[in-house]
Amino acid sequence: MRKVLYIALLALLPLSCKMAAEVQDTASELFRGEVVAKVGTHKLHRNQLASYIPAGVTGEDSVGLARQYINAWAEDLLLLDMAQEQLSKSEKDVSRELEEYRRTLLKYRYLQLYIDQRLDTLITDEEIARYYNGNQERFRLERPVVKARYLVIPADSRALKTLRQMISSDDDALLVEADSLASTTAIKYADSSDTWMDFLTLAQELGADYRTLLGSLKNQFASLEDENGILRLAYITDMVPEGKPAPEEYVTERIRDLILSARKHELETGLEQDLLEDARKNNKFVIY
């Protein structure tokens, strides 16, 4: 009798283990949240999906983002499963590429740490001016840059003539008055007379075609009227034409980046040379 009971228990053991595993899997899924999509053996849980959707997004936007994420998730796994099935064992062996990537990433991280610890980020106005004066050919303009006051206004506005006179004035009081008047009569007004801007940017600000607006420039005014009777008007207070070196202040940030890039390159080159020299001195690097 005991022998029969023992055999029966042995027969039930695999079933019990399977049931225990199923219970554990079910409990795990309940803990993670309900499954919202499945690709083969891969499952996407609601909490994973929720973490992708930004807080505050609701309604159709939320549904759209969820669908987008689910489709991308499925496409990625379907492609991965297909690769696992179709590629040979040698083709699936990516250990060499992973090792190369690991080494590249480690070197990159160390270089970043080395440079961050030693890079002098202070750049004086004198250094910027010296770089600009010595490299003006690098800063030749592909398009004009301007300083301007500009507005978008109905062409039949009674305030147009007054605003046109005001924005072309150098009188600070009149410019303040122009800003006040434009706020109630113009669709858009901006004073960028103290900042250089690409003429293309000016055209975009006015909602105008770049070439057409540039072609309309006469006596410091550029203006275009559309079929709806809306006038786009700009008064150019200063301008540097294409082909000329850009003003120094227009390229200051670019120069700053170039100087920092040169300093980083110098540090990196110096590190490589120092490592080689030290290795030779300590017999770590020997050429036979």
C-alpha positions as CSV (number, residue, x, y, z in Angstrom):
1,M,0.0,0.0,0.0
2,R,2.8,2.4,0.9
3,K,4.5,1.5,-2.4
4,V,1.4,2.3,-4.4
5,L,1.0,5.6,-2.6
6,Y,4.6,6.5,-3.2
7,I,4.3,5.7,-7.0
8,A,1.1,7.8,-7.1
9,L,2.9,10.8,-5.5
10,L,5.8,10.5,-7.9
11,A,3.3,10.6,-10.8
12,L,1.6,13.7,-9.4
13,L,4.9,15.5,-8.8
14,P,5.4,16.9,-12.4
15,L,1.8,18.0,-12.5
16,S,2.1,19.8,-9.1
17,C,5.3,21.5,-10.3
18,K,3.5,22.6,-13.5
19,M,0.5,23.9,-11.6
20,A,2.8,25.8,-9.2
21,A,4.6,27.4,-12.1
22,E,1.3,28.4,-13.7
23,V,0.1,29.9,-10.4
24,Q,3.4,31.8,-10.1
25,D,3.2,33.1,-13.7
26,T,-0.4,34.1,-13.1
27,A,0.4,35.9,-9.9
28,S,3.4,37.6,-11.6
29,E,1.1,38.9,-14.4
30,L,-1.4,40.1,-12.0
31,F,1.3,42.0,-10.1
32,R,2.6,43.6,-13.3
33,G,-0.9,44.4,-14.6
34,E,-3.1,42.8,-17.3
35,V,-1.7,41.9,-20.7
36,V,-2.7,44.3,-23.4
37,A,-0.8,42.7,-26.3
38,K,1.0,39.5,-27.2
39,V,3.5,38.5,-29.8
40,G,4.5,34.9,-29.7
41,T,5.7,34.3,-26.1
42,H,6.2,38.0,-25.5
43,K,3.6,39.9,-23.5
44,L,3.1,43.7,-23.1
45,H,1.5,44.6,-19.8
46,R,-0.6,47.7,-19.1
47,N,1.8,49.2,-16.7
48,Q,4.6,49.1,-19.4
49,L,2.3,50.8,-21.9
50,A,1.2,53.4,-19.3
51,S,4.8,54.4,-18.6
52,Y,5.2,55.3,-22.3
53,I,2.2,57.7,-22.4
54,P,3.1,61.2,-20.9
55,A,1.2,62.4,-17.9
56,G,-1.8,64.6,-18.8
57,V,-2.5,63.0,-22.2
58,T,-6.0,61.7,-22.3
59,G,-8.8,60.8,-24.8
60,E,-8.0,60.2,-28.5
61,D,-4.4,61.4,-28.0
62,S,-3.8,58.7,-25.4
63,V,-5.4,56.0,-27.6
64,G,-3.3,57.1,-30.5
65,L,0.0,57.0,-28.6
66,A,-0.9,53.6,-27.1
67,R,-1.6,52.2,-30.6
68,Q,1.6,53.7,-31.9
69,Y,3.6,52.1,-29.1
70,I,1.9,48.7,-29.4
71,N,2.5,48.5,-33.1
72,A,6.2,49.5,-32.7
73,W,6.6,47.0,-29.9
74,A,5.1,44.2,-32.0
75,E,7.1,45.1,-35.2
76,D,10.3,45.1,-33.2
77,L,9.7,41.7,-31.6
78,L,8.3,40.1,-34.8
79,L,11.5,41.2,-36.6
80,L,13.6,39.9,-33.7
81,D,11.9,36.5,-33.7
82,M,12.3,36.3,-37.5
83,A,16.0,37.0,-37.2
84,Q,16.3,34.3,-34.5
85,E,14.6,31.8,-36.8
86,Q,16.3,32.6,-40.1
87,L,19.8,33.5,-39.2
88,S,22.5,30.8,-38.8
89,K,24.3,30.2,-35.5
90,S,27.3,32.1,-36.8
91,E,25.2,35.0,-38.1
92,K,23.5,35.3,-34.7
93,D,26.9,35.4,-32.9
94,V,27.4,39.1,-32.2
95,S,30.0,38.7,-29.5
96,R,32.8,40.3,-31.5
97,E,30.6,43.3,-32.4
98,L,29.5,43.7,-28.8
99,E,33.0,43.6,-27.6
100,E,34.1,46.2,-30.0
101,Y,31.1,48.4,-29.0
102,R,32.0,47.8,-25.3
103,R,35.6,48.9,-25.9
104,T,34.5,51.9,-27.9
105,L,32.0,53.0,-25.3
106,L,34.5,52.6,-22.4
107,K,37.1,54.7,-24.3
108,Y,34.5,57.3,-25.1
109,R,33.4,57.5,-21.5
110,Y,36.9,57.8,-20.2
111,L,37.7,60.5,-22.8
112,Q,34.7,62.5,-21.7
113,L,35.7,62.2,-18.1
114,Y,39.3,63.2,-18.9
115,I,38.1,66.2,-20.9
116,D,35.4,67.3,-18.5
117,Q,38.0,67.4,-15.7
118,R,40.5,69.4,-17.6
119,L,38.6,71.5,-20.2
120,D,38.9,75.3,-19.7
121,T,35.5,76.6,-20.7
122,L,36.2,80.2,-20.0
123,I,36.5,82.1,-23.3
124,T,37.2,85.8,-23.2
125,D,35.9,88.4,-25.6
126,E,39.5,89.0,-26.7
127,E,39.9,85.4,-27.7
128,I,36.6,85.5,-29.7
129,A,37.7,88.7,-31.4
130,R,41.2,87.2,-32.2
131,Y,39.6,84.1,-33.6
132,Y,37.1,86.1,-35.7
133,N,39.8,88.4,-37.1
134,G,42.0,85.5,-38.0
135,N,39.3,83.4,-39.6
136,Q,36.8,85.8,-41.4
137,E,36.8,83.6,-44.5
138,R,35.1,80.9,-42.5
139,F,32.1,83.2,-41.8
140,R,31.1,84.4,-45.2
141,L,27.4,84.7,-45.4
142,E,25.2,82.6,-47.7
143,R,22.3,84.9,-47.1
144,P,22.1,88.5,-45.8
145,V,21.7,89.2,-42.1
146,V,19.8,92.2,-40.8
147,K,18.7,94.2,-37.9
148,A,15.0,95.1,-38.3
149,R,11.7,96.3,-37.0
150,Y,8.8,94.5,-38.7
151,L,5.0,94.2,-38.5
152,V,2.1,92.5,-40.1
153,I,-0.9,94.8,-40.5
154,P,-4.0,95.2,-42.6
155,A,-3.0,97.4,-45.6
156,D,-6.0,99.7,-45.1
157,S,-5.2,100.3,-41.4
158,R,-5.3,104.0,-40.5
159,A,-2.3,103.5,-38.2
160,L,-0.1,102.2,-41.0
161,K,1.3,105.5,-42.2
162,T,2.1,106.5,-38.6
163,L,3.6,103.2,-37.7
164,R,5.8,103.3,-40.9
165,Q,7.2,106.6,-39.8
166,M,7.7,105.6,-36.2
167,I,9.5,102.3,-36.8
168,S,12.0,104.1,-39.1
169,S,12.8,106.6,-36.4
170,D,15.8,106.6,-34.1
171,D,13.8,108.4,-31.4
172,D,13.4,106.1,-28.4
173,A,10.2,107.8,-27.4
174,L,8.6,107.3,-30.8
175,L,9.7,103.6,-30.8
176,V,8.0,103.1,-27.4
177,E,4.9,104.8,-28.9
178,A,5.1,102.5,-31.9
179,D,5.2,99.4,-29.7
180,S,2.0,100.7,-27.9
181,L,0.2,101.6,-31.1
182,A,1.1,98.3,-32.9
183,S,-0.2,96.3,-29.9
184,T,-3.8,97.5,-30.8
185,T,-3.6,97.9,-34.5
186,A,-1.1,95.4,-35.9
187,I,-1.4,91.6,-36.2
188,K,2.2,91.3,-35.3
189,Y,5.0,93.6,-34.4
190,A,8.6,93.1,-33.2
191,D,11.7,95.2,-32.7
192,S,14.8,93.3,-33.4
193,S,16.9,96.3,-34.2
194,D,19.5,95.3,-31.6
195,T,20.0,91.7,-32.8
196,W,21.3,90.3,-36.0
197,M,19.0,87.8,-37.8
198,D,19.1,85.9,-41.0
199,F,17.0,87.5,-43.7
200,L,15.3,84.1,-44.2
201,T,14.3,84.1,-40.5
202,L,12.9,87.6,-41.0
203,A,10.8,86.4,-43.9
204,Q,9.6,83.4,-41.9
205,E,8.6,85.7,-39.0
206,L,6.6,87.8,-41.5
207,G,5.1,84.7,-43.2
208,A,6.6,85.9,-46.5
209,D,8.6,84.3,-49.3
210,Y,12.3,84.9,-48.7
211,R,13.3,85.8,-52.3
212,T,10.2,88.0,-52.9
213,L,10.7,89.9,-49.7
214,L,14.4,90.4,-50.4
215,G,13.5,91.6,-53.9
216,S,11.1,94.2,-52.5
217,L,13.8,95.9,-50.4
218,K,14.1,99.6,-51.2
219,N,15.2,102.5,-49.1
220,Q,15.6,100.2,-46.1
221,F,11.9,99.1,-46.4
222,A,10.8,95.6,-47.5
223,S,7.1,95.1,-48.0
224,L,4.6,92.6,-49.4
225,E,0.8,92.7,-49.6
226,D,-1.1,89.5,-50.1
227,E,-4.4,88.8,-51.8
228,N,-6.2,89.3,-48.4
229,G,-5.0,92.8,-48.0
230,I,-2.5,92.0,-45.3
231,L,0.8,93.9,-45.5
232,R,4.1,92.5,-44.3
233,L,6.5,95.4,-43.6
234,A,10.0,95.5,-42.4
235,Y,12.3,98.4,-41.8
236,I,16.0,97.4,-42.0
237,T,18.1,99.3,-39.6
238,D,21.4,97.5,-40.6
239,M,22.3,94.8,-43.1
240,V,25.3,92.8,-44.2
241,P,24.8,91.2,-47.7
242,E,25.6,87.7,-48.7
243,G,29.2,87.0,-49.6
244,K,30.5,89.3,-46.9
245,P,31.9,88.1,-43.5
246,A,29.2,87.8,-40.9
247,P,29.3,90.4,-38.1
248,E,31.3,89.2,-35.1
249,E,28.4,89.3,-32.7
250,Y,26.3,87.2,-35.1
251,V,28.8,84.3,-35.0
252,T,30.0,84.7,-31.4
253,E,28.4,81.5,-30.2
254,R,29.7,79.6,-33.2
255,I,33.2,80.8,-32.5
256,R,32.8,79.8,-28.8
257,D,31.9,76.3,-29.9
258,L,34.8,76.2,-32.4
259,I,37.3,77.2,-29.7
260,L,35.9,74.7,-27.2
261,S,36.1,72.0,-29.9
262,A,39.7,72.9,-30.6
263,R,40.6,72.7,-26.9
264,K,38.9,69.3,-26.6
265,H,40.8,68.0,-29.6
266,E,44.0,69.3,-28.1
267,L,43.3,67.5,-24.8
268,E,42.4,64.3,-26.6
269,T,45.6,64.4,-28.8
270,G,47.7,65.2,-25.8
271,L,46.3,62.3,-23.8
272,E,47.0,59.8,-26.7
273,Q,50.6,61.1,-27.0
274,D,51.2,61.0,-23.3
275,L,49.8,57.4,-23.0
276,L,52.2,56.3,-25.8
277,E,55.2,58.0,-24.3
278,D,54.5,56.6,-20.8
279,A,53.9,53.2,-22.2
280,R,57.3,53.2,-24.0
281,K,59.1,54.5,-20.9
282,N,57.6,51.7,-18.8
283,N,58.1,49.1,-21.5
284,K,54.3,48.5,-21.7
285,F,54.5,49.3,-25.4
286,V,57.2,47.6,-27.5
287,I,57.5,47.4,-31.3
288,Y,59.6,44.4,-32.4
